[in-house]
Amino acid sequence: MLENIPHSTLKSKATMKDIITKANILIEALPYIRTFSGKTFVIKYGGAAQTEEHLKDSFAQDISLLSFIGIRPVIVHGGGPKISSTMEKMGKKPTFIQGQRVTDKETMDIVEMVLGGLVNKEIVSLINKHGGKAIGLSGKDGELIKAKKKLMKKTSADTTVEEIIDLGLVGEVTDINSQVLESLEKEGFIPVISPIGIGRHGETLNINADFVASAIASKLKAEKLILLTDVPGIKDKKGNTISTLTGKNIKKLLSDNTISGGMIPKVNACIRAIENGVSKTHIIDGRISHCLLLEIFTKEGIGTEILK
């Protein structure tokens, strides 16, 4: 009988159905908006979400929307691939030990130029383009990220003696000057932070962005720490994404090597944040457009949430 119904009527019915679907999506998000308004979310931004154009744009839209509805986002970004490609263009080969970039003075200058300049300002520009009030910071600004030199330890297979590995100007966080961030948040600004710290003697230090985000979330007692990655979340032995984990579950998964490789520092960053007062942490797939909105405002979520 559809052939007897005017085409315009069919179109209007389909359009109305789409509109109602959109309304239902907004209604589903309402309790989350009410709960999280006024709360601080610290978001580590990296991976594909930071390199693919459509994902960069959707991330900036998500951040602007969070700010519009009263959530206070704080962004910590990485930029490893951009640093490496810039080094190679300048005739310097990147060197890594156990996943950590060996950072001499010349490398540190490149890191600071890329992270504090090119990468940081692009993120700020994109968020501002979508109506947010983003402001770029280095950890050196206002002594935001205080740090000390990081020394890695490695046990020699031959002598079983523990050796110290000097990575150069690589640091670990000792303190966060939360007053800088609280002042910006109070005025409605969205801090976008490059993970560069300042040492006790004024030296510049390159720091892992996951651990910077964890330290900032801990200091601010954030509602959430969210890490964007290039995987769907933490997986079990069968390769299925685990939607919810506790600290106890994670220790078991670490001990039996279910969690391994590059996921280990991310999980450790989450555990550290949870132990220091952050309500909940999330590891989500940044390759999905609007991943932040899908994780925060839907019942199902799209990644792994980690609870105390």
C-alpha positions in Angstrom: 0.0 0.0 0.0 3.0 2.3 0.2 2.6 3.2 -3.5 -0.6 5.1 -2.6 1.1 7.2 0.0 2.5 10.5 -1.3 6.3 10.6 -1.4 6.4 13.8 0.7 4.5 12.0 3.5 6.9 9.1 3.6 9.8 11.5 3.7 8.3 13.5 6.6 7.6 10.3 8.6 11.2 9.1 8.1 12.5 12.6 9.1 10.3 12.6 12.2 11.7 9.2 13.2 15.2 10.5 12.8 14.4 13.5 14.9 12.9 11.4 17.7 16.0 9.1 17.7 18.1 12.2 18.2 15.9 13.4 21.0 16.2 10.0 22.7 20.0 10.2 22.4 19.9 13.6 24.2 17.6 12.2 26.9 20.0 9.2 27.5 22.9 11.7 28.0 20.9 14.0 30.4 21.7 12.1 33.7 25.4 12.0 32.8 25.4 15.8 32.0 23.7 16.5 35.3 26.2 14.3 37.2 29.4 15.6 35.6 28.6 19.3 35.2 31.3 21.2 37.2 33.6 18.2 37.4 37.1 18.0 36.0 38.1 15.4 33.3 41.8 15.0 32.5 42.2 13.6 28.9 45.5 12.2 27.5 45.3 12.9 23.8 47.5 10.8 21.4 47.7 8.1 18.8 45.7 8.1 15.6 43.2 10.7 17.1 46.1 13.1 17.0 47.3 12.4 13.5 44.2 11.8 11.3 42.4 14.9 10.2 38.8 13.8 10.7 39.6 12.4 14.1 41.4 15.6 15.1 38.3 17.6 14.2 35.9 15.3 16.1 38.1 15.4 19.2 38.1 19.2 19.2 34.3 19.2 18.8 33.9 16.7 21.7 36.2 18.9 24.0 34.2 22.1 23.1 30.9 20.3 23.8 32.2 19.1 27.2 33.1 22.6 28.1 29.8 24.1 26.9 27.8 21.8 29.2 29.9 22.6 32.3 32.5 19.9 32.3 36.1 21.1 32.8 38.4 19.3 30.4 42.2 19.4 30.9 44.1 18.0 28.0 47.6 16.5 28.1 49.0 15.6 24.6 51.7 13.4 23.2 53.5 13.8 19.9 56.1 11.0 19.6 55.7 10.3 15.9 55.9 14.0 15.0 59.1 14.3 17.1 60.7 11.3 15.4 59.9 12.5 11.9 61.2 16.0 12.7 64.4 14.6 14.1 64.9 12.5 11.0 64.3 15.5 8.7 67.0 17.3 10.7 69.4 14.4 10.3 69.2 13.0 13.8 68.2 9.3 14.4 65.7 8.7 17.3 67.0 6.2 19.8 64.8 4.3 22.3 65.5 2.1 25.3 62.6 0.0 26.7 60.2 2.3 24.9 61.7 5.5 26.3 63.2 8.1 24.0 66.9 8.8 24.8 67.0 12.6 25.0 70.2 14.6 24.7 70.2 18.4 24.7 69.7 18.6 20.9 66.8 16.1 21.0 65.3 18.0 23.9 65.3 21.2 21.8 63.5 19.4 19.1 61.0 17.8 21.6 60.2 21.3 23.0 59.9 22.8 19.6 57.5 20.1 18.3 55.4 19.5 21.5 55.3 23.1 22.9 55.0 24.7 19.4 53.6 22.8 16.5 51.5 20.1 18.2 50.2 22.2 21.1 49.2 25.2 19.0 47.4 23.0 16.4 45.2 21.5 19.2 44.5 24.9 20.7 43.5 26.3 17.3 41.2 23.4 16.5 39.3 23.6 19.8 39.0 27.4 19.5 37.7 27.0 15.9 34.8 25.0 17.4 34.0 27.6 20.0 36.1 26.4 23.0 38.4 28.6 25.0 41.6 26.6 24.8 45.0 27.9 26.0 48.3 26.2 25.4 50.8 25.5 28.1 54.1 23.8 28.6 54.9 22.2 31.9 57.5 25.0 32.3 54.8 27.7 32.4 54.3 28.8 36.0 56.3 25.7 37.0 53.2 23.7 36.2 55.1 20.4 36.0 57.9 20.0 38.5 60.1 17.0 37.7 63.3 15.2 38.4 65.6 13.2 36.1 64.4 9.6 35.5 66.8 6.8 35.8 65.8 3.4 34.5 67.0 0.2 36.1 67.9 -3.0 34.2 69.2 -6.3 35.6 72.1 -7.7 33.6 71.4 -11.2 32.3 75.1 -12.2 32.8 75.8 -10.8 36.3 72.2 -10.4 37.7 73.5 -7.1 38.9 71.1 -4.1 38.6 72.4 -1.5 36.2 71.4 2.2 35.9 70.4 3.4 32.4 70.8 7.1 31.8 68.2 8.3 29.3 69.5 11.9 29.3 66.9 14.6 29.8 64.0 12.3 30.5 62.0 13.1 33.6 59.3 12.0 36.0 56.8 14.2 37.8 57.5 15.3 41.4 54.7 17.8 41.7 52.0 19.7 39.9 51.3 23.4 40.4 47.5 23.0 40.5 47.0 26.8 41.1 47.8 27.4 37.4 45.1 25.0 36.2 42.5 26.0 38.8 42.9 29.7 37.8 42.4 28.9 34.1 39.4 26.6 34.8 37.8 29.3 36.9 37.8 31.6 33.9 36.4 29.0 31.6 39.7 28.2 29.8 40.6 24.7 28.5 44.2 23.9 29.4 46.1 22.1 26.6 49.4 20.9 28.2 52.6 19.6 26.5 54.4 17.0 28.8 57.6 19.0 29.3 58.7 19.4 32.9 61.2 21.6 34.7 63.9 20.2 37.0 65.2 21.6 40.3 68.0 23.4 38.5 65.8 24.8 35.8 66.6 22.1 33.3 64.0 21.0 30.7 62.8 17.4 30.9 60.8 15.2 28.5 58.1 13.2 30.3 55.8 10.4 29.3 52.4 12.0 28.6 50.4 9.2 30.3 52.1 9.7 33.6 51.8 13.5 33.3 48.0 13.1 32.8 47.8 10.7 35.7 49.8 13.2 38.0 47.5 16.1 37.0 44.3 14.1 37.5 45.6 13.0 40.9 46.5 16.6 42.0 43.2 18.0 40.8 41.2 15.0 42.3 39.6 14.8 38.8 36.3 12.9 38.3 37.9 11.0 35.3 41.2 10.3 33.7 40.7 9.2 30.1 43.5 7.9 27.9 43.0 7.8 24.1 44.8 4.9 22.5 44.9 3.0 19.2 43.2 -0.2 20.6 39.6 -0.8 21.7 40.7 -1.1 25.4 42.2 -3.8 27.6 41.6 -7.3 26.2 41.4 -10.7 27.8 43.3 -13.8 26.6 40.7 -14.4 23.9 41.1 -10.9 22.5 37.7 -9.6 23.8 37.6 -6.1 25.2 37.0 -6.0 28.9 34.4 -3.3 29.7 35.1 -2.9 33.5 38.1 -3.7 35.7 39.2 -3.1 39.3 42.7 -2.7 40.6 42.6 -6.3 41.9 41.6 -7.6 38.5 44.4 -5.6 36.8 47.1 -7.0 39.0 46.1 -10.5 38.0 46.1 -9.6 34.3 49.5 -8.1 34.7 50.9 -11.1 36.5 49.7 -13.6 33.8 50.9 -11.3 31.0 47.4 -10.7 29.6 48.3 -7.0 29.9 51.7 -6.5 28.2 53.8 -4.2 26.1 52.7 -0.6 25.6 49.5 -1.1 27.6 51.5 -1.6 30.8 52.4 2.1 31.4 48.9 3.2 30.5 47.4 0.7 33.1 50.0 1.8 35.7 49.0 5.5 35.0 45.4 4.6 35.6 46.1 2.6 38.8 48.2 5.5 40.2 45.4 8.0 39.5 42.8 5.7 41.2 45.0 5.3 44.2 45.3 9.1 44.5 41.7 10.0 44.5 40.5 10.0 40.9 37.0 8.6 40.8 37.3 6.5 37.6 39.7 6.0 34.7 39.1 5.0 31.1 41.2 3.6 28.3 39.3 4.1 25.0 39.8 3.8 21.2 40.7 7.2 19.8 40.3 5.9 16.3 36.5 6.1 16.7 35.0 9.5 15.8 33.5 11.2 18.9 34.9 8.5 21.2 34.8 10.8 24.2 31.0 11.4 23.8 30.4 7.7 23.3 32.3 6.7 26.4 31.0 9.4 28.7 27.4 9.8 27.7 26.2 6.3 26.8 25.4 3.3 29.1 27.5 0.9 27.0 30.7 3.0 26.5 33.3 2.0 24.0 36.4 1.1 26.0 37.6 -0.2 29.4 36.8 1.6 32.6 39.0 1.0 35.7 37.6 1.4 39.2 39.3 1.3 42.5 
